[in-house]
């Protein structure tokens, strides 16, 4: 099928794609809501089997988060193209009343529509095309939809890494960045520092106490100094808590630290420097916990080559595809750390991820469906 014919197909299917996007968005599924996650998994299995009863649908229960889903299509020899996404959103049940699923001025609004439920429909549209046309993708296609990506992929990560070991390439359907795909993502780490001091009466004998809040406040500048702006490394204290009542010198204070880094070496450097924090008040003990959550998705030669192929494919139907690198992480970071080329941010153009004005652009739906289909056909 020529690009013109494929474009005609998806323009004709646009109303049906809109209907299916509305269906899955309206199944609210916040992280840690296992029942909601299972409802989405039911929808996924039903839709996959409607496209082809030969597709294998695997559901993996994960305590507290629901079910991860893997759809295996067009089995064959050789490594697969791994397609990644997630079913959980940041929006609590009932949030759709504040951002109802609707189209207004060419924007398709809904909770989780941009990040990233609309893009699941793109995956299914590509599978449907291959089934109905009789063509086959260039490789077997394994779709993994995790249930806890928004909260760190604690249970999803082992599945992601297991599927990555079987993959030649990985296409991640996270939101695009103003239409741009993501060829680089920073790694992430979350850490906690606790200061353990000694209490005393704040009015009668404050000098007998060791003020944990004062100690930790003095540590904040030291923590921030670990950042390296020129290397793209950010280190930020994001929460700070201490004390219990106003007339007692606080014996406990705690802060959380968000770390972002562009290379594995930078992540390791930050970790080691934070571990070496020492108290300025010798009566206070510092306790450090946490670890690197996601390694970086680095723009390697293989990633750059994968992007260039995608860019050339897009140009065949006059679709301008650009790349960018971002600070946020995704499950694609785990895949990249295993040496598999990753193209992230393949989702429909839009804006407002995690907000009440979250939306996608209706005009981009058919174009993105074309791109995805051609990628799976050619690469």
Secondary structure, DSSP 8 states (H G I E B T S, - for coil): --HHHHHHHHHHHHHHHHHHHHHHHTS--BTT-HHHHHHHHHHHHHHHHHH-TTSEEEEEEETTTEEEEEEEES--SS-EEEEEEE--BS--TTGGGTS-SEEETTEEE-TTIIIIIHHHHHHHHHHHHHHHH----SS-EEEEEES-GGGT-TTTHHHHHHHHTTEEEEEE-S--BTTBEEEEE-EEEEEEEEEE-B--BTTT-GGGSB-HHHHHHHHHHHHHTT-BGGGTBEEEEEEEEE-SSTTB--SEEEEEEEEEESSHHHHHHHHHHHHT---SSTT-EEEEEEEEEE--B---HHHHHHHHHHHHHHHTTT----EEEES---THHHHHTTT-EEEB--S-SEE-TTSTT-EEEHHHHHHHHHHHHHHHHH-
